[in-house]
Amino acid sequence: MLTTILYIVGIVLAVVAVLDIIKKPITLVGKIICSVLVLATSWVGVAVYFLFAKDRITKWFK
């Protein structure tokens, strides 16, 4: 039961992260790369995005 809840929360957070990436003013290639990385790496990708990369992503992909 707990693993199912954690799995669902992880999916929701990944979708929120991807939607946030899509709204950023970066190139299409940057959006695709970041979205794939977040979705492919699951919890690690979500954690890195929200804790580290969220504010820096526009500098990386201008």
C-alpha positions, 0 to 999 in steps of 0.5 A, spaced: 500 500 500 505 504 501 509 503 495 503 504 491 502 511 494 509 513 493 509 510 486 503 515 484 506 521 488 512 520 484 508 520 477 504 526 479 511 530 481 514 528 475 508 530 471 508 537 475 516 537 473 515 536 466 509 541 465 514 546 469 519 545 464 514 546 458 513 553 461 520 555 461 522 560 455 528 555 453 529 551 446 525 545 444 531 541 444 532 543 451 525 542 453 525 535 450 532 533 454 530 535 460 523 532 460 526 525 458 531 526 463 526 527 469 522 522 467 527 517 465 530 517 472 524 517 476 525 520 484 532 522 483 530 526 476 524 529 480 529 531 486 534 534 482 530 538 478 526 541 484 532 542 488 537 544 484 535 545 476 529 549 477 532 556 477 538 554 473 535 551 467 534 557 463 541 559 463 543 552 461 538 552 455 538 559 452 
